[in-house]
Each structure stands twice: as C-alpha cells, then as structure tokens.
Amino acid sequence: MKLRSWQSECINSAISKYTSSTDSSDFKKHFLALATPGAGKTIMSATLARKMYELGLIDLVLCFSPSSIVSSDFSDELTAQFKTEFNGKVGSLGDAFTYQKLGTLDNDTWKLFDRFRVFVIFDEIHHCAGSSTHDANAWGAPIIEVIREKAAYSIALTGTPWRSDSLPIALSTYCEDNRIQCDYVYGLKQAIADDVCRVPQVIAVDNNKIVVTKNKKQKVFKSFNTLLSAKATSYSHIVLNEIVNDQVLSRAIIKFNEIRKINRNAGGLVVASSIEHAEAIKQLMTKSYNIGAVVVTTNEARPSNKIKDFRNSSDEWLISVGMVSEGTNIPRLQVCCNLTNVTTEMYFRQIFGRILRKTDAPNQEAFMFMPAEPNLVNYARRMVQDIPDEVAKVKIVKMDEEITTNAEELTPVEAARSNTHVLPEKHEITFGRHCVEDIQRQIQNMLSNHYLDESEGAQAKGLSSKKPSSHQSVSNIPKAKWSMGIVGKYRQETLKVADIEPFLISQASKAKLAELSQQLK
C-alpha cells in the first residue's frame, strides 16, 4: 500500500530523530506524533516499525492501545507489514496489548526489554498520565518506571494530546508555558486539504419553547443553552428524552438515506449514554422508522468481533455504548448521532473521528447530529484547532512535591458527572414523555452498567454492576415539585466550523451528486 505524504514525512522524521546522534537520552528515544483521527496512524506506525527492523535498529515490537478492537487492528497491520504473526508466540516478532494488561504482564514479557531491543508503539497515549512517579496514573506508572528507560525506541500516537484532568501525558515533553511539544503534527485542516479526511459538518438540534412549571408558575426557555445555563436540568436528562432522541435521529436518518442512494455501503453510528439507552434507541428506530440496528455494548462477550462484523458488512446502523470512539476503524461510517451525556472536548472529537476516514465511495460527506448543548457547539466551531487554548496547558507536579494519584483518563460516567449541569435539589422533572422514575432508572443503569472495556477489566475502577457505591447512588433524588415540557418547535442549525470554508462542497458538486442520485434510483 502506498503511503500518504504525511505518513512518509512522519516516518522519516522519526527515524531521523532516532538516528541523529549517539546520544541515548530519553528525549532522543521517544517520538510523539499528533495526527487527526482518521488520518492513518496505525499504518504509519506499523510501517515505521518495519523500517526500523529492516535498518537493524530493533529486534521486537510491542504495541499498547486503549481497547481490544484497536489492539487487534494493530496486530493485523503489524502482521501485514512483517509477514509474520504478532501474537507473542514462538516465531512472533512481538505482540499487541491493551493498556489494561500493563499491570498484569508477566516477568517473561518484562525480561524482553533486557534481552532485546524493543520498539514500543503507544496508541492514544493521552490515556497514560504522569511526568514522574508522583503524578502517574495506573497506566502511566509502568511506562515511566520501566518502559521509558528500557525500550530501545518508542512512538506515541494521539489525535487529542490533552487529558480531561489536565495531568501531563506520559513520556511527553512540555514547554515553559506547560504546553505539550509534539515531534510531528498533522491536523484536520491539513488532512482535509490533502483529501485524506472528510469535511466535518455538525447539525445542532434545538427547541424554541421549553416550559418549566414550579409552584404553578411557569418559566419559558428558548433554547437548550438557556435551559442548561439556568441549571433547570442536566444534559444527561436531555439526551435520555425520547422526543429529543426522535428529533435528532429523524434528521440523521433523512441525511443517511440520501447518502445511501449514492453510496450503498455507507454506515451510520449512534453513540448512546447507557446500555438501556442504546436499547431504547434501537426500539425507537424499529418502531418509528422500521430500521434495524446493531447494538454493541460492554455486555457482549466479544464486542470487538461484533464491531469487525459490522465493519465488513453493509448493515446500516450501529448503536454503541463506550465501544466505538477513539481508534476504532470503520471507514464506511458517514453519519453520527451524538447522544452520549459526556461533554468533554476530547470525547467529542474522538467520536467525530469515526466518520472522518475517507473511502473510494462517490459520496464523502460526514455529518454529526446532536442536541445544541453549548459546550458541544463550541467544540464543533473550533474543530480544526489541533490543540485548543482551553485545554492546551497541563498541571506539572514538581519532583519534590509529595503528591500521588491513580487518576485515570475520565470514563464517560465520570466525565458526565464533572461536565454536565447539576440537578437542583428537591426538584422533580417530567421531560417530554419521561417521568422522574424513568430517568432515575436510566441513570442508575448508566452507573451500574459501567463503561469497562470488554473483557480486559478497563481503566474505570470501582464501579460495580451489582451495587453502586454511595457517591454513585441516585436513590436520594427527591420527588417532583415541578415539571417541564418541550412544547415549542424544533429547529436545526448547521454549525460553522472555523477555517474549513474553502473545503466545503461547491454548489456544482452538489448538483452533480443530486444528478447521480437520480440516476441510481
């Protein structure tokens, strides 16, 4: 396979850094590549590993990534590059693991670093925190304590080089102003210009009359923004509402059907807030639109197999709970419904990255539909910024400070808790056709059906599917004293993403697509 220009440049830049001098410092051994989601980081890093092997610089390759589906994809690509298995067995030149396995690797694996020159690939390195052992999380600690010193060379990959908790990323170098230094940067704007990624288009769905009734007094909100700013409810309640779901889904389905007329293999993705929410969305799609959907959640025995089956099929819709976010490669996805309650910028970008990968299909549009939550709207507008100013700086811990932490990258549940509006005490909400008991059950299910990553144990700790801890309980939410209904008209706005106007599809091209669509009918 012919490499893209950026992939060749990045490989050459890494090899140049590794071989530039006889210095064996950690700085020379490690390479950090920022490349937008969908650009092709897996192929680039696997090709780099092969070239390093051919140059006689390394003996083995180990890869670490945040999920088993991504780990499997890396194993497949390394196998294709080296023409040999990457499964850790006799005759293999390496293996691919999830970050969850870092704490359970046996001594034989760690001894490889003493006996061989090991090249290590870290995918989505932002999951691993720590500038030292003082502030490292569970995944960052073994990297800092062992791999940093003993690996011959390493490359770290990310499309979002920051963390929601603002901790430094493991193995990374920071400037005096606490901004991360990347060895190679390939942003979304450049990827669009190079025809590597699709042009992102975001449709925000809003309502112009939301009525809150309390003590027989009514207050009207003209948008989700004003509703949330007043802390009249939480965003978690909005995305669980059936009417809101229907309004977002209906618009996405219309656009998806238009694309399928031209590209019969296009796929759609719905990212749900919980397992129960995913099942409710599936029922809604079946009942209202006679559309089937594949649901993949952490309840599956082998969810990665289900994702691969969908990737290789022509099925229309996939509904995911915490399974199809960063790194998951399903290029035929072109339409996404963002109905998760997580409102961090990192998660928003990682979800959108699933529909940015280009294919050879005639239609290469990419759409995300979502409620008009103000944070998400802001993220969409600055999507082409490689590292937005709001998340650029980190908290650097001095070596002499007695600080320890096991903080992981925030799980969807934790992120939702820290980034959504707090439900006011002693207020009950009836939202559309959902009563407070329905919402309680769905939130309880979200907490109990935690977002652990497949069979690997996951990075989220302490969430039990049997009995939530006291800080997760929702049983103390008071009974209703006020109600809320959405009685206004729904509207949608195509958000203006900064700096991509030159790449937007021209009217002539739209006319040509419409003509092609008519011919295919």
N, C-alpha and C positions, 0 to 999 in steps of 0.2 A: 504494500500500500504506500502510495506517495504521501510524504509528509506535507502538512501545511507549512507555509513560510514561517509562521510564528513558532511552530514546533521545532523546526530545524534551527532557528535562531536560539531558542531556549536551550536546546541540547548542546549546541556549540558553546554557548555562554557558560553552561555548567561545566563542561569538560575543560574549558579554558581556565575557569576558576580552580578546579581540582588540580590541574597540572601546571599552574602558572609559576610555582616556585617549589623549593624543597621544604618550605615551612609546613609543619604538620599541625598547626594550630586548629582549634575547633572552628574558627572562622573560615578557614580555607576548606575544611572538610564538608561543610554544610551549605546547602543551596536552597533558597526559598523562592518559589515561583507562584506569583499571583496570576491566575488566568480565570476569566469569567466562566461561570457554569455553562457547560455545553461546548466549550472550545476544543476539547480533546486532550485532557490532561493524562488520562490513562494510557493512551497510545504513546504520547510524548515520553512519559517516564519509563515505560517498558522498553521503548526504543533506546533511550539513554542507557538503561541497564545493560542492554545487549551490546551497545557500542563500548561501554566501559569494560565489559568482559572480553570483547574482541581486542581491545587495546592492552589486555593483560593487567589491568588495574585492580580487578576484583575476582573473587572466586565464587561467591554465593550472593543471592539476592533474597532479602526478606521484605515483605510488604505489610503494612498495618493500615487499616481503614475502619471507619465507624460502624459498618454493618456487614452482615454476611453476604448480601447480594452484591455489594461493591467489592468485597473481598473475592468473591467468586469471579467477578468480571476481571479483576486484576490478574487472578490466577490464569484465566483463559487467555488474556492478552500476553502475559509473560510466556506461556506455553507456545503461543503462536510465534513469538519473536525468537525464542531459543530452540524451538523444535524439540522440546523435551518437557516432561511433566513438572509442574510446580506444586507438589503436594507434600513435600517433606519426607518422602520415602526414598529408599535406596535408588541411586541414579538420578535423583532430582537435583536441580541446581538451586533450590530454595523453596519457599513456602509463602503463603499469604494468610494473614490472621486478621481478626478484628481487634480493636483496641481493648475490648473486654478480656482478651486472652493474655494481655501483657502481665497481669498479676498471677497467672497460673502456668506460665511457661516452665517446663522442667529444666533441670540443670544441664541436660544434654544440649538443649537449644541454646542456653546462655554460653556454654562452652564453645559453641561455634565461633563466637566473637574472638576467642583466644586462639583458635586453631586456624581460622581462615580470614581472608579479607572480605568482610561482609558489606555489601551496599544495601542501604535501608531506604525504602520509599515510605513516606508518611502522607497518606491521603487525608484531606480535610484536617490539617494539623491544628486548626483552631480549637479542636476538642481537647487538646492536651495543653494544660496551663502550667506555667511556672518559669521564673527566671532563676530559681535556686530551689533547694530542698525546702526552704522556708515557706514558699508560696505555691508549691506544686500540687496539682490535684492527683487523683489516683492514677490517671493515665499518663500524666506528665512526669511523675516521680521516677519510674524506671527508665524513661528516656533520658532524663537529666543525670540520674545516678549511674547508669550503665552504658546505654547505647551511645550517648554523646561522646564518651571517652573511647569506647572500644570499636565502634563502627569505623570501617575504613573511609567510607563516604556516605552521605545521606542527602536526599532531596525531600523537601516538604512542599506539598501542594495545597492550595486553597483558592476558593473563589471569593471568600469573605474573611479577610485577615484581621478579624477582631473577635472579641468574646462579649457576650451579654453581661458578664460580671466584671468586665474591664480588667481582668487579670492578664498579665503578659502571656503570649503564646510560647510554648516550649521551643527551645533552640533558636528563637528569633532574636535579632539584634534591633535595638531601639536608639533613636537619635536623642539628643539632649532635651528635646521638647516632648519626649516619650511617644514619638510616632514610629511605627514599625518601618524597618528598612527591608525592602524586597530586592532580590537579585535580578528578577525579571518580572515585568508587568505586562499583561495582555488584557486590556479592559474590554468591556462590552461594546463601547463605541467603536473601537478599532476592529473588533470581531465582526460587527455589522458592516463596516466599511470594506472588510476583506471578504464579505459574503460567507463568513463562517457561521454566524448566528443569525437567527431571525430577528426582525424588528419587533420589539415588545409593544403591545397595546393593552392598556388597562381600562376596564369598564367598571366604574364605581356606581352601585345602585343605592338610591336614597329614597326617602319619603318626605313629603312636604307638610304632613299634619299628623303628629303623634300626640295623643291626648292622655295626660296623666290626671287621674281623679283622686283627690285625697280630702277626706272630711267634707265631701260634697262640693269641693272647689276643684275647678279644672285649670290645668296649665297646659298650653299647647307648645310643642316644639316643632320647628320647621325642618329639622334635619337630624340625622344620627349624631352629627357633630355637636349640635346644641344640647341634645339629649344626654350625651355622654359627658359633656363639659359640666353640665349641671349635676352630674353624678346621680341621675334619676334611676339608672340601672347600670348593669355591666355589659361589656361587649360579649361576654360568654352567653348572656341571655339572648342577645340579638341573633347570634349565629345558630342558636338552637331553635329559634322560632320557625315553625313550619311555613308560615306565609312568606317570611324573608327568604327562606330556602327556595321556595317555589319561584319567587320573583327573580332570584339570581340564576337558578337553574334554567328557567324558561328562556331567558336571554342567551345563556350559554348554548343551550340545545339548538336554538334557531341558528346561531352562528356556526355551530358544529355541523349541522345538516347542510349548510351552504358549502362548507369546506369539503364535506364528504362527496358532494356531487362532482367535484373536480378531483379530489384525492380520496379514492375509495378505501384507502388504508389508514386514514387519519384516526387518531385516538383522542379521547377526552379524559381528563383527570378531575376528580373531586377530592379535595383534602378535607376530611371531617374532623370534628373535635373529640369524638369518643367512639367507641365501638357501637354503642347503642345509637348514637347519632348517625353513624355510617349505615346501619341497618334501616333507620327511619328514612334516610335519603334514598336508599335503594327502593323501598316501598313506594315512596313518592314518585320516583321516576317510572316505576312499573305501572302504578295506578293512574297517574295523570298523563303520562306520555307514552305508555306502552313500550318502554325502553328497558332492556336488561342491562345489568352492570355486574362486574366482577368486584367483590369486596375483598380487600386484603388487610388483615389486622394482625396484631401480636397474638391473637388467639389461634392462629394457624399453626399446624405442626411444622410445616416447611413453607413459610411465606415467600422465601426467595424463589422457590420453584414456581409458585403461582405468578409472581411478577415476570419471570422469564417466559412463562407460557403466554401471558398477555402480550409481552413484547414481540413475540414471534407469531402472534395471531393477527386477525383483522377485527377482533372484538372492538366494540365502540367505546365503552366507558369503563374506567377503573375508579373505584372509591377506596381511598386509603386513609388509615389512621396511623400516622407516625412511621410509615413504611416507605413511602415514595417521596423523599425530599432531596437531600443532597447526594450527589454522586450516582443516583440510580439512572441508568441509561435506557430510556425508551424513546428513541428519536421520533417515532411517529406521533407522539403527543403534540397537539397543537392548540387545544383549548383547555383551560383550567378554571375550576371554581374554587376559590379560596374561602372555605367555610370553617377553617380552624379558628379557635379562640386565641391563638398565640399572635401577639402583635409586636414581636421583635423584628428589627430590620434584617437580621441575619436569616431568620426563618422565612421571611417574606421573599428574600432574594433566592434562597435555596429552592423554594417551591417553584418560583417563576423559572428557575434554571431548567426545570424538567421539560419546558416547552420551547426552549431556545435552540435546540440542536437542529441543524439543517439536514434535509434529506434530498433525494433526487426527485421528489414529487413535484407536480406542476404548481401547486399552491403552497407557499411557505409563510403564511400568516401565523401569528402567535397571539392569543388572547387570554387574558386573565379577567374573570368576572368576580366581583367581591362586594360586600356591603361597604358603604362610604365611611369607614372608620377613619378618623383624622390622621392617626399615625401611619396607617397603610397608604393613605393618599399621599402623604409627604414622602414616604419611601419610594412610591412609584414615580413621583416627579423627579427624583434625583437618582434614578436607577443606573444611569450611565456613569455616575461618580464611582471611581474604583474603591476609594475609602472615604466615605462621607465624614465631614468635620465632626459631626456629633458623636461618632464612635471611634475617631482616629487615635485618641490618646488612651494610655493604659495606666494602671496603678503599679508603679515599680516599688518593690519592697527592698529596703536596704538589707545587706547581708547580716548586719549586727542587730536587726530587729527580731525579737522573739515572737514571730508570727508563724503559725502553721495553719494549713487549711486543706481540706479534702474536697473543696468545691469543684463540682463537675460543670461542664457546659450545661446550661439550663435545659431541663427537659421541657416538653410542651406544657405539662401541668404547672411546673414551677414558673416558667416564663409567663404563662397566662395569669398566674396569681400575682406576679410582680409588675405586670404591664397593662392590666385591664383595670377598669374603674371598680371601686369597692361598692358593694351593695349596701345602701343605707340600712341601719338597724331599725327594727320594728316597722318595716315596710314590706308589704306583700305585693307581688306583681302578677297580674294576668296579662300576658303578652300575646296578642293575637288569639290563637286557639289553644294556647298552652296555659295551664294554671300553675300555681307555685309548686304543687306537689309533683307535677310532671317535670318541671325544671329541676327540682331537688333530686329526683331520681336520675335524671340525666347527668347532673353534676356529680352525684355520688358514683355513678357508673364510670365517669371520666376519671375519677380519683382511684377507684378500685381496679379498673381495667387499665393499669398503668402502661406507660409507653416504653416498656422494656423491649430491647431489640432482639427479636426472635429467640432462639434457644441459647443465646450467648450470655444472658444474665443482665446485659445492658448497663449503661452508665448511670441511669437513675436508680438511686438506692433508697431503701426504707419505705417504699410504697407497697403495701400488701394488698393482694387481690381479695383477701378474706376480710380483713378488718383495718380500715384506715386509721392512722394514728390520730391523736386528738387534734392536732393542728390542721388535719385534712377534713375533719368532720363537718358536715353541713346540717346536721340534725338540729342545731340550735338556731336555724333561720326562723324568725318569728312568723306568725300567721299574718294574713293580709289585712292591711288597713287602708290600702289604696290600690287602684287598678290603672292599667294603661292599655290603650288600644291604638292600632295603626289604622287610621281612617282616611288618610289622605291619598293622593296619587303617588305612585312610584315613578321615579324618573331615573335615567341613567346618564352618566357623563363620561365621555372618553377623555381620560386624563392626558394632559400634555406632558410628555416625558422630555425633559430638557435635552437639547443638543442632538435630537435624532430627526429633526425635520427634514434634513437632506436625504434621509434614507426611507422616508415614508413612501408608500406605493403611489405612483402617479395615477392621475385620472385615466390616462391612456391604458395603463396596465390594468386598472380595474375594469375598464370596458372590455379589454381582451379576455380577462378572466370570466366576465359575465357571458361573453360570446362563446367561450369554450364550455361554460356550464350548460348553456342552451343546447349545444351540440351533443353533450353527453346524456341529455335527458332521453 
